[in-house]
Amino acid sequence: MSDASPGSAPDEPAEGEGRGSGTDAAQSSIQSQMRAARTEFESQVAHARAEFEEANERIKQRTGRDLILAVLIGLAIGAVVFVSLVFFTWPFVIFGSAAALLGVFEFTRALQGAGRRVDVVPQLIAALAVLLPAFFLDLWLHWVALFVAIAFVVVWRLISQMVARDGRRYDDVIDDVLAGGFVVVYVPFLASLALVLLRQDHGAWWVMAFLIIAIASDTGAYATGLMFGRHPMAPRISPKKTWEGFAGAAVAAVIAGILLAWLMLELPWWAGIVLGVVILGTATAGDLGESMVKRDLGIKDMSSWLPGHGGVLDRLDSILPSAVAALALYYLLTPLVVAS
């Protein structure tokens, strides 16, 4: 029985009971708000992801490229090239030579798929014979290696055809020989000129500069062409390239050329304009040239080794002829640094 007398006041709540109830209510309110905020955040992320995937799908349908994979792979390759040029040179020699060999392999297989008889093994041997002297031997030996490599490929093909005795027509044999010689000149020789540039004084900065300008040109063309492209530039060669994209490439290349000439190469600003315009021209010509080759072979990409990009040679198309221009500009413009 209770000790309280009748009519006495009711029992008071225990000390802290009311305060604890209020604290529990406040905590419950905070937790509810946090759950609501998290739910809203997840909803916003899901919505943004859906919009991005939809936009990426539209881009993929228009260009045939997966934008996400293309960006990720491009950044990874760019990081490897940047580190190899800034800190060491021999990793770039290995990386560049490997890329050129893969390009030779892709091109050779594409030609074989189109009915041309081009031999993979001698092409790879010839590529190494051209690439290695470019960095390790004198320049005149590099030229000797080029002619020896072409002769090696030609003789191998002619002997292979004599052994085959399959009645292949004379015109087809000549086309096979010319195709094999073209592979040697187009891929390993042009790539080797980047290695010739690399061995010059401050050559690593020049290699990095022309690569950045070529990539800036490609990126500017892609972005502006995607957003504003209306007028085809060369519809019979590459229907998706537009004059609007070329304008974007020109702006990007010139801006990159000026900044790199000033900050990296210690050249006058106007030399940066020359550098940007020349690399713009060679990058565009290389891109259109490879598109013409692929159209002639009846293929869209040289391979599918780089998702979002196509093949290795599809990434080297604008870089290979730009190496020629960069080496020539090095010899023409470096006296300006000495004079200043």
C-alpha positions in Angstrom: 0.0 0.0 0.0 1.1 3.6 -0.6 2.3 5.7 2.3 0.7 8.8 0.8 -2.3 10.0 2.6 -5.6 10.5 0.9 -5.8 13.9 -0.8 -2.0 14.3 -1.0 -0.4 15.6 -4.3 0.3 13.0 -7.0 3.8 11.6 -7.3 6.3 13.9 -9.1 8.1 12.5 -12.1 11.6 11.2 -11.4 14.4 13.6 -11.7 15.6 13.8 -15.4 12.6 11.9 -16.7 11.0 14.8 -18.5 14.4 16.0 -19.7 15.2 12.5 -21.1 11.9 12.4 -23.0 12.6 15.8 -24.5 16.1 14.7 -25.5 14.8 11.5 -27.1 12.3 13.5 -29.1 15.0 15.9 -30.3 17.2 13.0 -31.3 14.4 11.3 -33.1 13.7 14.6 -35.0 17.3 14.9 -36.0 17.5 11.4 -37.2 14.3 11.8 -39.2 15.8 15.0 -40.8 19.0 13.1 -41.6 17.1 10.2 -43.2 15.1 12.7 -45.2 18.3 14.5 -46.3 20.0 11.3 -47.2 17.0 10.1 -49.2 16.9 13.5 -51.0 20.6 13.3 -51.7 20.3 9.7 -53.1 17.4 10.8 -55.2 19.4 13.8 -56.6 22.4 11.5 -57.3 20.2 8.9 -59.1 18.5 11.7 -61.1 21.9 13.2 -62.1 23.3 9.8 -63.0 20.2 9.0 -65.1 20.6 12.3 -66.9 24.3 11.7 -67.4 23.8 8.2 -68.8 21.1 9.5 -71.1 23.4 12.3 -72.4 26.3 9.8 -72.7 24.0 7.4 -74.7 23.0 10.3 -77.0 26.7 11.1 -77.6 27.4 7.4 -78.2 24.7 7.2 -80.7 25.9 10.3 -82.5 29.7 9.6 -82.4 29.9 5.9 -81.8 32.1 6.4 -78.7 31.5 5.7 -75.0 32.4 9.1 -73.5 33.1 7.8 -69.9 35.5 5.1 -71.0 37.1 7.4 -73.6 37.8 10.1 -70.9 39.1 7.6 -68.4 41.4 5.8 -70.8 42.6 9.2 -72.2 43.5 10.4 -68.7 45.3 7.2 -67.9 47.4 7.4 -71.1 48.0 11.1 -70.5 49.3 10.5 -67.0 51.7 7.8 -68.2 53.1 10.1 -71.0 53.4 13.1 -68.6 55.3 11.2 -66.0 57.6 9.5 -68.5 58.5 12.8 -70.1 58.9 14.9 -67.0 60.9 12.5 -64.8 62.6 10.1 -67.2 62.9 9.6 -71.0 63.5 5.9 -71.4 60.0 5.0 -70.2 58.6 7.2 -73.0 60.8 5.5 -75.5 59.4 2.1 -74.4 55.8 3.4 -74.2 56.0 5.2 -77.6 57.7 2.2 -79.3 55.1 -0.2 -77.9 52.3 2.1 -79.1 53.9 2.3 -82.6 54.3 -1.5 -82.7 50.6 -2.0 -81.8 49.7 0.5 -84.5 51.7 -1.5 -87.0 50.0 -4.7 -85.9 46.5 -3.1 -86.2 47.2 -1.6 -89.6 48.7 -4.8 -90.9 45.7 -6.9 -89.7 43.3 -4.3 -91.2 45.1 -4.6 -94.6 44.9 -8.4 -94.4 41.2 -8.2 -93.7 40.8 -6.1 -96.9 42.6 -8.7 -99.0 46.1 -7.3 -99.0 49.0 -9.7 -98.3 51.0 -7.8 -95.7 53.1 -9.9 -93.4 52.9 -9.2 -89.6 56.3 -10.5 -88.5 58.5 -8.6 -90.9 56.5 -5.4 -90.3 57.2 -5.6 -86.6 60.9 -6.3 -87.2 61.1 -3.4 -89.6 59.3 -1.1 -87.1 61.9 -1.9 -84.4 64.7 -1.4 -86.9 63.3 2.1 -87.6 62.3 3.1 -84.0 65.4 2.2 -82.0 68.1 4.0 -84.2 66.0 7.2 -83.9 66.9 7.5 -80.3 70.1 5.6 -79.9 72.0 6.2 -83.2 73.1 9.2 -85.3 70.4 10.7 -87.6 72.0 9.5 -90.8 71.9 5.9 -89.5 68.2 6.5 -88.8 67.6 7.2 -92.5 69.7 4.2 -93.5 67.6 2.0 -91.1 64.4 3.3 -92.8 65.5 2.3 -96.3 66.8 -1.1 -95.0 63.5 -1.7 -93.3 61.5 -0.9 -96.4 63.7 -3.2 -98.5 63.4 -6.0 -95.9 59.6 -5.8 -96.0 59.5 -5.7 -99.8 61.9 -8.6 -100.3 60.1 -10.7 -97.7 56.8 -10.2 -99.5 58.2 -11.0 -102.9 59.9 -14.2 -101.7 56.7 -15.2 -99.9 54.8 -14.7 -103.1 57.3 -16.7 -105.1 57.0 -19.6 -102.6 53.2 -19.4 -102.5 52.9 -19.9 -106.3 49.1 -19.3 -106.1 48.7 -17.4 -109.4 48.1 -14.0 -107.7 47.9 -11.3 -110.3 50.9 -9.0 -110.9 48.9 -5.9 -110.1 47.8 -7.3 -106.7 51.4 -8.2 -105.9 52.5 -4.7 -106.6 49.7 -3.4 -104.4 50.8 -5.7 -101.6 54.4 -4.5 -101.8 53.3 -0.8 -101.8 51.0 -1.4 -98.9 53.8 -3.0 -96.9 56.2 -0.1 -97.6 53.5 2.4 -96.7 53.0 0.8 -93.3 56.7 1.2 -92.5 56.7 4.9 -93.4 53.3 5.8 -92.0 53.6 4.3 -88.5 57.1 3.5 -87.2 59.0 6.2 -89.2 56.6 9.1 -88.3 56.6 7.8 -84.7 60.4 7.6 -84.7 60.6 11.4 -85.5 59.1 12.0 -82.0 62.1 10.0 -80.6 64.5 12.1 -82.7 62.9 15.2 -81.2 63.1 13.7 -77.7 66.9 13.4 -77.8 67.4 17.1 -78.6 68.1 19.7 -76.0 64.9 20.3 -74.1 63.4 17.8 -76.4 61.1 16.3 -73.8 59.3 19.7 -73.4 58.9 19.9 -77.2 57.4 16.4 -77.4 55.0 17.2 -74.6 54.1 20.5 -76.2 53.2 19.1 -79.6 51.3 16.2 -77.9 49.2 18.7 -75.9 48.5 20.9 -78.9 47.4 17.9 -81.0 45.2 16.6 -78.1 43.8 20.1 -77.6 43.0 20.3 -81.3 41.2 16.9 -81.2 39.3 17.8 -78.0 38.2 21.2 -79.3 37.0 19.7 -82.6 35.1 17.0 -80.7 33.4 19.3 -78.2 32.4 22.1 -80.6 31.5 19.7 -83.3 29.2 17.8 -80.9 27.5 21.0 -79.7 27.4 23.2 -82.8 28.4 21.0 -85.7 26.1 21.6 -88.7 28.2 21.9 -91.8 30.2 18.7 -92.8 33.9 19.4 -93.5 34.6 16.4 -95.7 31.4 14.3 -96.0 32.9 11.7 -98.4 35.8 11.0 -96.1 34.5 11.6 -92.5 30.8 12.7 -92.4 30.9 13.5 -88.7 33.7 16.1 -89.0 32.3 19.7 -89.3 33.6 23.2 -90.0 32.3 24.2 -86.6 34.5 21.5 -85.1 37.5 22.7 -87.1 36.9 26.2 -85.7 36.9 24.9 -82.2 40.1 22.9 -82.9 41.7 26.0 -84.3 40.9 28.1 -81.2 42.1 25.3 -78.8 45.3 24.7 -80.7 46.3 28.4 -81.0 45.6 29.1 -77.3 47.5 26.0 -76.3 50.4 26.9 -78.6 50.7 30.5 -77.1 50.6 29.2 -73.5 53.1 26.4 -74.1 55.5 28.6 -76.1 55.4 31.2 -73.3 55.4 28.9 -70.2 57.2 25.8 -71.4 59.4 26.5 -74.5 60.5 30.0 -73.7 59.5 31.2 -77.2 57.8 34.5 -78.2 54.0 34.5 -78.1 53.8 34.8 -81.9 55.9 31.6 -82.2 53.1 29.9 -80.2 50.6 30.9 -82.9 52.8 29.4 -85.5 53.2 26.2 -83.5 49.4 26.0 -82.9 48.5 26.6 -86.5 51.0 24.2 -87.9 50.1 21.4 -85.5 46.4 22.1 -86.2 47.0 21.5 -89.9 49.0 18.3 -89.4 46.6 16.9 -86.8 43.6 17.6 -89.0 45.3 16.2 -92.1 46.3 13.1 -90.1 42.8 12.6 -88.8 41.3 12.9 -92.3 44.0 10.8 -93.8 43.4 7.9 -91.5 39.6 8.3 -92.0 40.2 8.0 -95.8 42.3 4.9 -95.3 39.6 3.3 -93.1 36.9 4.1 -95.5 38.9 2.5 -98.3 39.4 -0.6 -96.2 35.7 -0.6 -95.2 36.2 -0.4 -91.5 35.1 2.0 -88.7 38.1 1.5 -86.3 41.5 -0.1 -86.7 40.6 -2.3 -83.7 38.7 -2.2 -80.5 41.6 -2.4 -78.0 40.9 1.0 -76.5 37.2 1.2 -75.5 35.7 4.6 -76.4 38.6 5.3 -78.7 38.8 2.4 -81.2 42.3 1.3 -81.8 45.8 2.5 -80.9 46.3 3.9 -84.4 43.0 5.7 -84.1 44.6 7.7 -81.3 47.9 8.2 -83.2 46.4 9.4 -86.4 46.7 13.1 -85.6 50.0 12.7 -83.6 52.1 10.9 -86.2 52.2 13.7 -88.8 52.4 16.3 -86.1 55.7 14.7 -85.0 57.2 15.8 -88.4 55.9 19.3 -88.0 57.2 19.5 -84.4 60.7 18.4 -85.3 60.8 20.9 -88.2 59.6 23.7 -85.9 62.2 22.8 -83.3 65.0 23.4 -85.8 63.3 26.6 -87.0 62.3 28.2 -83.7 64.9 27.1 -81.2 67.4 29.7 -82.5 64.9 32.3 -81.2 65.6 31.1 -77.7 69.4 31.4 -78.2 69.1 34.8 -79.7 66.9 36.1 -76.8 
